[in-house]
Amino acid sequence: MPITNSAPPLSTIDEVGIMPDGSVDGAPVIFAYAIDGKGPGQPLLGDDVARLLADDRLAWAHLDANHPQTNALLTRELSYLDPFVVQALLAEETRPRLAPIGDGLLLILRGVNLNENADPEDMVSIRIFVDPHRIISVCKRKLKAVGDLQNFVAAGTGPKNSGDFVCMLMGLLFARMTPAVSTLTEAMDVIEETILDGAAAADRETVLAVRKKAIVFRRYMAPQRDLVVQLQELKMAWIDKVDQRHLVEVHDSITRVIEELDAVRERAQIINDEVTNQLTERLNKNMYALSVIAAIFLPLGFLTGLLGINIGGIPGAENPSAFLIFCALLAMVVALQMIIFRKLRWF
């Protein structure tokens, strides 16, 4: 049924202007499209957004979670949404999950952060409510995969229905993850080459940094693999056999990424152990050398200390050749020690 325009956000969209990428500047609705599956999506503005989202025709609206009027838009203009859905779409902290709501789904996914001056492992969440007739997505930060999907819709190569939308979005999210994970693998290759040339303290810090990134990636990606499995097992009428086959490919894709992350973590642990072993071995060699030197000079120190006491009766005190004789004696002691150490295989 139609929904009256009781909140200011939608009624003011026409006044704020259209951005070059099709987004709406200064409004809670970043962009919105009507999707008929026959050609390019039709951009929606003003009251058409709420009207078409309440209609039987498929529409997609992407909202800015940071906008102060987004909450009012969801609760008033889209009043048919369950309060649980609205709360989940605007939650401050999220984790990947799936929740069936009637004939629709609440999906919370994560994608790599490819924004300028951002760390890829600082993953961006996208919250989605999707059913056969409407798609409502919400983001707090820009997500490249959403921009890719928007371009496909505008060009007429986007999803034909809700099930196709979910499969395409997941595929784009995980495709964007692959280069970021491959960067970690390449970093491990460089580190391994460096380790072969000799470990250093800086190498160990680099290994720990790469391992930390892999752990953060996996923490958000492993639940998404389970989410794809759950989605395959759901019996939603709008997820057809073609979508199920696409989900199999999506599951395979994210599984490969997770396996690569596991390999990075294991390689990082092995390299960290190797660095520790090399540092320990280097320390042991240094301690061994110091011990041998100390063992050599121990009897020499004893003899010089004994003959250095300032009391009567010191042998050779009156002999002008006594110093040379004493030095020769010390040299003989060192030579004898070297012979003994060699026989004991101390070096």
Secondary structure as GFF3:
##gff-version 3
##sequence-region A 1 347
A	DSSP	alpha_helix	8	11	.	.	.	ID=ss1
A	DSSP	alpha_helix	13	16	.	.	.	ID=ss2
A	DSSP	beta_strand	29	34	.	.	.	ID=ss3
A	DSSP	beta_strand	42	43	.	.	.	ID=ss4
A	DSSP	alpha_helix	47	53	.	.	.	ID=ss5
A	DSSP	beta_strand	59	64	.	.	.	ID=ss6
A	DSSP	alpha_helix	70	72	.	.	.	ID=ss7
A	DSSP	pi_helix	73	77	.	.	.	ID=ss8
A	DSSP	alpha_helix	83	89	.	.	.	ID=ss9
A	DSSP	beta_strand	97	101	.	.	.	ID=ss10
A	DSSP	beta_strand	104	111	.	.	.	ID=ss11
A	DSSP	beta_strand	124	130	.	.	.	ID=ss12
A	DSSP	beta_strand	134	139	.	.	.	ID=ss13
A	DSSP	alpha_helix	144	155	.	.	.	ID=ss14
A	DSSP	alpha_helix	162	196	.	.	.	ID=ss15
A	DSSP	alpha_helix	201	233	.	.	.	ID=ss16
A	DSSP	alpha_helix	241	307	.	.	.	ID=ss17
A	DSSP	alpha_helix	322	343	.	.	.	ID=ss18
###
